[in-house]
Structure formats: C-alpha cells, structure tokens
C-alpha cells in the first residue's frame, strides 16, 4: 500500500504534457512564429487534429468543446480546418514526413462520417503522409454503424473510448449515460475495423463513487479487452468550468478516499496483467506503450504518454497546440475567432512560449522522471531544487543515486509533485492545475 502524505498532495501541480506548460503561454507568439517553425520541420512530423464538438456535453468535461447542434457552425468550422491544412502544408518543407495523425476533441465522431472522410482526404491530398499511424478519440454514444467502414478505410489502428465509468448511478451523476450495450457494440466495431490498440478513459473520485464501483468498472474494462487504460482523478473546478455546477460537490470523495481509489486501481490493474505506465496509465505487455517503456523510449506530449518519437507535433484546429524543440504555439481557442483568422489567410496562432536552453534542460528532467522514474541531475540543479525536494527525499519517496534522482515504488503517486520541483514557473495556485492525485 502506498504511504499517504496529505501535505505532499495538497498543492495542485501540472500534468506536464508539455514544458513549459500552457499556463506560461503568452501573446508574444503569433502566426509568423508558427510558420517559421513549421518551415524548419524536416524529418518525422506528427499531426494532431482537433474537433471541438460533441453531440452531448458531459457535465464533468474540461475539454475545449461545444455542442454539435448547429450544422452551419460545424460546416464553417470544417471549412476553416481545411484552409488550415492547406496553409500548413504549403509551409512544410519537402523533407517533412507525416508519420502519425491523431484526431481528438471533443469527439471526432461528432461530425458526420462523410465530413470526416473529406477531412482525411484533404490530409492525403496536401500533407506528405508516409504510411501514418492513425488514432481517434471516440464517443461511444454517437458512434453509429457507418463509422466502422470509415475507420477501416482510413487505416486507423489506435482508438480511445470515453467510458469514464460503467456504474449507471455515476453516469447519471456526471451527465454521461451510456448503457453497456453501447460499449459492447463500439468495441466489436472497432476490432472488426482493424483497431489493434484500444484505450478506455476511466475516472476515480466521482460523486458518490465507491471502491466497489471502481473495482467493477476496472474489471469490465479488462473483460472487454482494453489494451490501454487511462485512469484519471476527476477534477472538480466549477469556478472554472460552469458546466460542473450540475454535479453535486457534496458527494465527492475526500482526498484520502481519492488516494485509496488510485492505489486500489493501480493494484487491480497490475494484478490483471497490465503494465503501469507512469502513474495513471496502464497497458497490456505487448501494446506499443509497454514496448516503449521497456525500450526506454516512452515520451510525454499533449496526448499524454506516447511511443511517438517525432520531435515535431503540428496542431490543427481551434485550441490545438504545436510543439517544436524551441517553440510551443497554441491556436485561438474560440472557434469563431479561429474561423475568422483563417478566413483572412492567416494561421490561427494566438498564444505560445519560446523554449530556452534551460527550459529544454528542465523539461528533459521532468519528462525522464515521469516516463522512466529517474533522471540524471547535475549537482548545481540538485542544489537549486534541494528545498523543494526535501519533503520527498526525507520519507524515502525519492533518492539521489549516483547522480540520478530516482522515484521509489512507494513514491509513484507523488511523481508529478516531485517533477514539479524542477519547474521554475510553477504557480502556487489551486485554480491553475489539477489535484496531484
């Protein structure tokens, strides 16, 4: 059982899907900066395509998404997205090779299968695709039968289903009701369509959730053959996300109960044969995520833990973030302003951060700690963060060994907090980041 240190979990910390994090983005990065960065992106490149719409909006959701209830809004958004594809492709150098395409949201299946095929065809027509690995995030509630042929047609091998919980009373409490038959149908469709790596997104810390609820959900996820499971703690921040006001905060599990749920989930999934990937991801031993862990090539990007080795990720769509060795650039979050910028023949970059040499060095340490549980730390850096690390070193949650900082097995739930010690930008604000567990 993991040791419980509530004082060490009290400060919210970033998930570090980038470094510096989006909290440090500012308006001094614009369309010209993104265009210049794209123009130097030779070699392997990955694409992330954002569809900020869902047929139904879940009350807990913190994604940049809106209801797909106005066909004209979807059509105008897709027109802008097609223009962005063309503009980015025009800047990419001849030596670029797109090896991966990830469709996220929102829900990519909030648009019609025909519109999705047209979007994919635009990528085929304009982008330098080199047998790319294709992945999609999907909402089983709106995954109609026609999507099977589409998924097979684009050659998608990776998919992620937003499941969250199988407990009916919890689904009602968070505004995401989806009968078991929907999950069953979706899994069968995806497997028949050629998906070989299937992820289930699940949550703990939900209103009224018990340990029994969590155990049953994890058992069903394993029974359905999920190759990967992402087990996240629900973050209740109604002051930031007004839709969460529909959730009864008085029924949320307390901090210690959340900790016990995370520990029980970790134990149950590893006993079921899953490999722990970092703190909150799990994968079957032969899944590419596990193989990357074994090979020491696991990385962290805006999709979480990944086996993607590409140094460049180009984000397409409202709020999408592009990542380059020396630059982070985010598109306009508001879909209306995003459409307006692209209608003017401009890229839609609104925010970003230039990565200094020190940023890249600190970011490498943080990524190594989260992906491999250890990182080489020079003495000057160790001295600089010694006071912030002391609370984790004294109880043996981490230790310096031969020039490496190593996170102990019992220190796993504190990994993000330990990594945050190397983040000079970190803000001590509960409004900025999610709970450490």
C-alpha positions as CSV (number, residue, x, y, z in Angstrom):
1,X,0.0,0.0,0.0
2,X,1.3,3.4,-0.9
3,X,2.1,5.7,2.1
4,X,-0.4,8.6,2.4
5,X,1.2,12.0,2.9
6,X,-1.7,14.5,2.5
7,X,0.5,17.5,3.0
8,X,2.5,16.5,-0.1
9,X,-0.6,16.2,-2.2
10,X,-2.1,19.5,-1.1
11,X,-0.6,21.6,-3.8
12,X,-2.1,21.2,-7.3
13,X,0.5,20.5,-10.0
14,X,0.6,20.4,-13.8
15,X,0.2,17.1,-15.7
16,X,3.3,18.2,-17.7
17,X,2.1,17.2,-21.2
18,X,4.5,20.0,-22.2
19,X,7.2,22.1,-20.6
20,X,6.8,24.9,-20.1
21,X,3.1,24.3,-19.5
22,X,0.2,26.1,-21.2
23,X,0.0,28.2,-18.1
24,X,3.1,30.0,-19.2
25,X,1.8,30.7,-22.8
26,X,1.6,34.4,-23.7
27,X,0.5,36.5,-26.7
28,X,4.1,37.2,-27.9
29,X,4.0,34.1,-30.2
30,X,1.9,34.6,-33.3
31,X,1.2,33.2,-36.8
32,X,4.6,34.2,-38.3
33,X,6.4,32.4,-35.5
34,X,4.5,29.2,-36.1
35,X,5.0,29.5,-39.9
36,X,8.7,29.8,-39.4
37,X,8.9,26.8,-37.0
38,X,6.9,24.7,-39.5
39,X,9.2,25.7,-42.3
40,X,12.1,24.1,-40.4
41,X,10.3,20.8,-39.6
42,X,12.3,18.3,-41.7
43,X,12.2,14.6,-40.8
44,X,9.3,12.9,-38.9
45,X,6.3,15.0,-38.1
46,X,3.1,14.2,-36.2
47,X,-0.3,15.9,-36.6
48,X,-3.0,16.5,-34.1
49,X,-6.4,17.4,-35.5
50,X,-8.9,19.0,-33.0
51,X,-12.6,18.6,-33.5
52,X,-14.1,20.9,-30.7
53,X,-17.6,19.4,-30.8
54,X,-19.7,16.7,-29.1
55,X,-23.2,15.6,-29.7
56,X,-23.8,15.7,-25.9
57,X,-21.8,17.7,-23.4
58,X,-20.8,15.9,-20.2
59,X,-21.0,17.9,-17.0
60,X,-17.5,16.9,-15.8
61,X,-15.7,17.7,-19.0
62,X,-12.8,20.2,-19.1
63,X,-12.1,19.9,-22.9
64,X,-12.5,22.8,-25.3
65,X,-15.7,21.6,-26.8
66,X,-19.2,22.7,-27.7
67,X,-22.5,21.0,-28.7
68,X,-22.7,19.9,-32.3
69,X,-26.3,21.1,-32.6
70,X,-25.8,23.7,-35.3
71,X,-25.0,22.2,-38.7
72,X,-23.9,25.6,-40.1
73,X,-21.4,26.1,-37.3
74,X,-19.8,22.6,-37.9
75,X,-19.7,23.3,-41.7
76,X,-18.0,26.7,-41.2
77,X,-15.5,25.2,-38.7
78,X,-14.6,22.4,-41.1
79,X,-14.1,24.9,-43.9
80,X,-11.6,26.8,-41.7
81,X,-9.9,23.5,-40.8
82,X,-9.5,22.6,-44.5
83,X,-7.9,26.0,-45.1
84,X,-5.5,25.5,-42.2
85,X,-4.5,22.1,-43.6
86,X,-3.7,23.8,-46.9
87,X,-1.8,26.7,-45.3
88,X,0.3,24.4,-43.0
89,X,1.1,22.0,-45.9
90,X,2.3,25.0,-48.0
91,X,4.9,25.9,-45.4
92,X,6.1,22.3,-44.6
93,X,9.5,21.7,-46.3
94,X,10.0,18.9,-48.8
95,X,11.9,16.8,-46.3
96,X,9.0,16.5,-43.8
97,X,7.3,13.1,-43.4
98,X,4.0,12.8,-41.5
99,X,4.2,9.6,-39.6
100,X,1.2,10.0,-37.2
101,X,-2.2,11.6,-37.3
102,X,-4.2,11.8,-34.1
103,X,-7.9,13.0,-34.2
104,X,-9.1,14.4,-30.8
105,X,-11.7,16.7,-29.3
106,X,-14.3,17.0,-28.3
107,X,-15.3,13.9,-30.3
108,X,-14.2,13.5,-33.9
109,X,-17.3,11.4,-34.4
110,X,-19.4,14.5,-33.6
111,X,-19.0,15.3,-37.3
112,X,-20.6,13.1,-40.0
113,X,-18.7,10.2,-41.4
114,X,-18.8,11.9,-44.8
115,X,-17.2,15.1,-43.4
116,X,-14.6,13.0,-41.6
117,X,-13.6,11.2,-44.8
118,X,-13.4,14.6,-46.6
119,X,-11.1,15.9,-43.9
120,X,-8.9,12.8,-44.1
121,X,-8.8,13.1,-47.9
122,X,-7.6,16.7,-47.5
123,X,-4.7,15.5,-45.4
124,X,-3.9,12.8,-48.0
125,X,-4.0,15.4,-50.8
126,X,-2.0,18.2,-49.1
127,X,0.2,16.6,-46.5
128,X,3.4,14.5,-47.0
129,X,1.9,11.3,-45.5
130,X,4.3,8.3,-45.1
131,X,2.1,5.4,-44.0
132,X,1.0,7.2,-40.9
133,X,-0.3,5.6,-37.7
134,X,-3.8,6.9,-37.3
135,X,-5.6,7.2,-34.0
136,X,-9.0,8.6,-32.9
137,X,-10.8,9.6,-29.7
138,X,-14.4,8.5,-29.9
139,X,-17.7,8.9,-28.0
140,X,-19.5,5.5,-28.0
141,X,-22.9,7.3,-27.6
142,X,-22.6,8.7,-31.1
143,X,-20.6,6.0,-32.8
144,X,-23.0,4.9,-35.5
145,X,-22.6,1.7,-37.6
146,X,-21.3,3.6,-40.6
147,X,-18.1,4.6,-38.7
148,X,-16.8,1.0,-38.9
149,X,-16.2,1.3,-42.6
150,X,-14.7,4.8,-42.2
151,X,-12.2,3.7,-39.5
152,X,-11.1,0.8,-41.6
153,X,-10.9,3.0,-44.7
154,X,-8.5,5.5,-43.2
155,X,-6.4,2.7,-41.7
156,X,-6.8,3.6,-38.0
157,X,-5.2,1.1,-35.7
158,X,-5.5,3.1,-32.4
159,X,-8.6,4.3,-30.8
160,X,-9.7,5.7,-27.4
161,X,-13.2,5.4,-26.0
162,X,-14.5,7.8,-23.4
163,X,-16.0,5.4,-20.9
164,X,-15.3,7.0,-17.5
165,X,-17.5,4.6,-15.5
166,X,-19.8,1.6,-16.1
167,X,-21.8,2.4,-12.9
168,X,-25.2,3.6,-14.0
169,X,-25.8,5.9,-11.0
170,X,-22.4,7.5,-11.5
171,X,-23.1,8.1,-15.2
172,X,-26.3,9.9,-14.2
173,X,-24.4,12.0,-11.7
174,X,-21.9,13.3,-14.3
175,X,-24.3,13.6,-17.2
176,X,-22.8,10.7,-19.3
177,X,-25.3,7.9,-19.6
178,X,-24.2,5.1,-21.9
179,X,-25.6,1.6,-21.5
180,X,-23.3,-1.4,-21.5
181,X,-24.6,-2.4,-24.9
182,X,-23.1,0.8,-26.4
183,X,-19.7,-0.1,-25.2
184,X,-20.1,-3.7,-26.3
185,X,-21.1,-2.6,-29.8
186,X,-18.3,0.0,-30.1
187,X,-15.6,-2.4,-29.0
188,X,-16.8,-5.0,-31.6
189,X,-17.0,-2.4,-34.3
190,X,-13.5,-1.1,-33.6
191,X,-11.9,-4.5,-33.5
192,X,-13.7,-5.5,-36.7
193,X,-12.4,-2.3,-38.3
194,X,-8.8,-3.1,-37.6
195,X,-8.1,-1.3,-34.3
196,X,-5.3,-3.2,-32.5
197,X,-4.7,-0.7,-29.6
198,X,-7.8,0.2,-27.8
199,X,-7.8,2.6,-24.9
200,X,-10.5,3.2,-22.3
201,X,-10.6,6.5,-20.4
202,X,-11.8,5.9,-16.9
203,X,-12.1,8.1,-13.8
204,X,-12.0,7.8,-10.0
205,X,-13.1,10.4,-7.5
206,X,-16.6,10.8,-9.0
207,X,-19.6,12.0,-6.9
208,X,-20.9,9.1,-4.9
209,X,-18.3,6.6,-6.2
210,X,-17.3,3.7,-4.0
211,X,-14.4,1.3,-4.1
212,X,-16.8,-1.3,-5.3
213,X,-17.9,0.9,-8.2
214,X,-14.3,1.4,-9.3
215,X,-13.4,-2.2,-9.0
216,X,-16.4,-3.3,-11.1
217,X,-15.5,-0.7,-13.8
218,X,-11.9,-1.8,-14.0
219,X,-12.9,-5.5,-14.1
220,X,-15.3,-4.8,-17.0
221,X,-12.7,-2.7,-18.9
222,X,-10.3,-5.7,-18.6
223,X,-13.0,-8.1,-19.7
224,X,-13.7,-6.0,-22.8
225,X,-10.0,-6.4,-23.7
226,X,-8.9,-2.8,-23.4
227,X,-5.2,-2.7,-24.5
228,X,-4.7,0.6,-22.6
229,X,-6.5,2.2,-19.7
230,X,-6.1,5.8,-18.6
231,X,-7.3,6.2,-15.0
232,X,-7.7,9.9,-14.1
233,X,-8.9,11.6,-11.0
234,X,-11.9,13.8,-11.5
235,X,-11.0,17.5,-11.0
236,X,-14.0,19.4,-9.6
237,X,-13.4,23.1,-10.5
238,X,-16.9,24.6,-11.1
239,X,-15.4,28.1,-10.7
240,X,-13.5,27.5,-13.9
241,X,-16.0,25.1,-15.7
242,X,-19.6,26.3,-15.1
243,X,-21.0,23.0,-16.5
244,X,-19.6,21.3,-13.4
245,X,-22.1,23.2,-11.3
246,X,-24.6,20.5,-12.2
247,X,-22.5,18.0,-10.2
248,X,-23.2,17.7,-6.5
249,X,-19.9,18.6,-5.0
250,X,-21.1,17.5,-1.5
251,X,-21.0,13.8,-2.6
252,X,-17.4,13.9,-3.9
253,X,-14.9,11.5,-2.2
254,X,-12.4,13.3,0.1
255,X,-8.7,13.5,-0.6
256,X,-7.8,10.3,1.3
257,X,-10.6,8.3,-0.3
258,X,-9.3,9.5,-3.7
259,X,-5.8,8.4,-2.8
260,X,-7.1,4.9,-1.8
261,X,-9.1,4.6,-5.1
262,X,-5.9,5.4,-7.1
263,X,-3.9,2.9,-5.1
264,X,-6.6,0.2,-5.4
265,X,-7.0,0.9,-9.2
266,X,-3.2,0.6,-9.6
267,X,-3.1,-2.7,-7.7
268,X,-6.1,-4.2,-9.5
269,X,-4.9,-3.4,-13.0
270,X,-1.3,-4.6,-12.4
271,X,-2.7,-7.8,-10.9
272,X,-4.8,-8.2,-14.0
273,X,-1.7,-8.2,-16.2
274,X,-1.4,-4.5,-17.2
275,X,1.9,-2.7,-17.1
276,X,1.8,0.6,-15.1
277,X,2.9,3.4,-17.5
278,X,3.8,6.3,-15.2
279,X,1.1,6.9,-12.5
280,X,-2.2,6.9,-14.3
281,X,-1.8,4.9,-17.5
282,X,-1.8,1.1,-17.9
283,X,-1.1,-1.1,-20.9
284,X,-1.0,-4.7,-21.9
285,X,2.5,-6.1,-22.1
286,X,2.5,-6.3,-25.9
287,X,0.9,-2.9,-26.5
288,X,3.3,-0.3,-28.1
289,X,3.1,1.8,-25.0
290,X,4.5,-1.1,-22.9
291,X,7.1,-1.9,-25.5
292,X,8.3,1.8,-25.5
293,X,8.5,1.6,-21.7
294,X,10.7,-1.5,-21.9
295,X,12.9,0.1,-24.6
296,X,13.3,3.4,-22.6
297,X,11.7,5.4,-25.4
298,X,8.4,6.4,-23.7
299,X,7.7,10.1,-24.1
300,X,5.2,12.7,-22.9
301,X,3.2,15.0,-25.2
302,X,-0.2,16.7,-25.4
303,X,-1.9,13.3,-25.7
304,X,-0.3,12.0,-22.5
305,X,2.2,9.2,-22.5
306,X,3.2,8.1,-26.0
307,X,5.6,6.0,-28.0
308,X,5.7,8.7,-30.7
309,X,9.4,9.6,-31.4
310,X,8.8,12.6,-33.6
311,X,10.4,15.8,-32.4
312,X,7.6,17.9,-34.0
313,X,3.9,17.9,-33.4
314,X,1.7,20.2,-35.5
315,X,-1.7,21.0,-34.1
316,X,-4.6,21.8,-36.4
317,X,-7.9,23.2,-35.2
318,X,-9.2,25.6,-32.5
319,X,-7.1,25.5,-29.3
320,X,-4.7,22.9,-30.8
321,X,-1.1,23.2,-29.7
322,X,2.0,22.7,-31.9
323,X,5.3,21.6,-30.3
324,X,8.8,22.2,-31.7
325,X,12.2,21.9,-29.9
326,X,12.3,25.7,-29.5
327,X,8.7,26.7,-29.6
328,X,5.2,26.0,-28.3
329,X,2.3,27.6,-30.2
330,X,-1.4,27.4,-29.5
331,X,-4.2,28.2,-31.9
332,X,-7.0,30.5,-31.0
333,X,-9.4,28.7,-28.5
334,X,-12.6,30.4,-29.6
335,X,-13.8,28.6,-32.7
336,X,-15.4,31.8,-34.1
337,X,-12.1,33.8,-33.9
338,X,-10.3,30.7,-35.2
339,X,-12.5,30.7,-38.3
340,X,-12.1,34.5,-38.8
341,X,-8.3,34.3,-38.7
342,X,-8.2,31.6,-41.3
343,X,-10.7,33.3,-43.5
344,X,-8.1,36.2,-43.7
345,X,-5.5,33.8,-45.0
346,X,-3.6,33.7,-41.7
347,X,-2.6,30.9,-39.4
348,X,-4.6,31.0,-36.2
349,X,-1.8,31.2,-33.6
350,X,-2.9,33.2,-30.5
351,X,-0.5,32.2,-27.7
352,X,2.7,30.4,-27.1
353,X,6.1,30.1,-25.5
354,X,9.6,30.1,-26.8
355,X,11.7,27.3,-25.2
356,X,15.1,28.5,-23.9
357,X,18.0,26.1,-23.5
358,X,17.2,26.0,-19.8
359,X,13.6,25.2,-20.5
360,X,14.6,22.2,-22.6
361,X,17.0,21.0,-20.0
362,X,14.4,21.2,-17.2
363,X,11.8,19.8,-19.4
364,X,14.0,16.8,-20.2
365,X,14.4,16.1,-16.4
366,X,10.7,16.3,-15.9
367,X,9.9,14.0,-18.8
368,X,12.5,11.5,-17.7
369,X,11.1,11.4,-14.1
370,X,7.5,10.9,-15.4
371,X,8.4,8.4,-18.1
372,X,11.2,6.4,-16.6
373,X,11.1,7.2,-12.9
374,X,14.6,8.5,-12.8
375,X,16.6,11.4,-14.3
376,X,20.2,12.5,-14.3
377,X,20.5,15.7,-12.3
378,X,23.7,17.7,-12.2
379,X,24.9,19.0,-8.8
380,X,24.1,22.6,-9.4
381,X,20.5,21.8,-10.3
382,X,20.2,19.4,-7.4
383,X,21.3,22.2,-5.1
384,X,18.9,24.7,-6.6
385,X,15.9,22.4,-6.0
386,X,17.0,20.8,-2.8
387,X,14.5,22.6,-0.5
388,X,11.6,21.7,-2.8
389,X,12.7,18.1,-3.0
390,X,13.4,17.7,0.7
391,X,9.8,16.7,1.7
392,X,10.0,13.8,-0.8
393,X,13.6,12.7,0.0
394,X,13.2,12.6,3.8
395,X,10.4,9.9,3.8
396,X,12.2,7.9,1.0
397,X,9.7,8.7,-1.8
398,X,12.7,9.6,-3.9
399,X,16.5,9.5,-3.6
400,X,19.7,10.6,-5.3
401,X,21.7,7.6,-6.5
402,X,25.0,8.0,-8.5
403,X,23.9,11.4,-9.9
404,X,20.4,10.3,-10.7
405,X,17.2,11.2,-8.9
406,X,15.1,8.0,-8.6
407,X,11.5,7.8,-7.6
408,X,10.8,4.9,-5.3
409,X,8.0,2.5,-6.0
410,X,6.1,3.9,-3.0
411,X,6.7,7.4,-4.4
412,X,4.8,6.8,-7.6
413,X,1.7,8.7,-6.7
414,X,3.9,11.7,-5.9
415,X,5.7,11.6,-9.3
416,X,4.1,14.8,-10.6
417,X,4.8,16.7,-7.4
418,X,8.4,15.5,-7.4
419,X,8.8,16.5,-11.1
420,X,7.3,19.9,-10.3
421,X,10.3,20.7,-8.0
422,X,12.2,21.3,-11.3
423,X,9.6,23.7,-12.7
424,X,10.8,27.3,-12.0
425,X,7.5,28.6,-13.4
426,X,5.2,26.7,-11.1
427,X,2.5,28.8,-9.6
428,X,1.2,28.0,-6.1
429,X,-2.4,28.4,-7.2
430,X,-5.2,25.9,-6.7
431,X,-7.0,27.5,-9.7
432,X,-4.3,26.7,-12.2
433,X,-3.8,22.9,-12.1
434,X,-5.5,19.7,-11.1
435,X,-5.1,17.8,-7.9
436,X,-1.8,15.9,-7.6
437,X,-3.9,12.7,-7.3
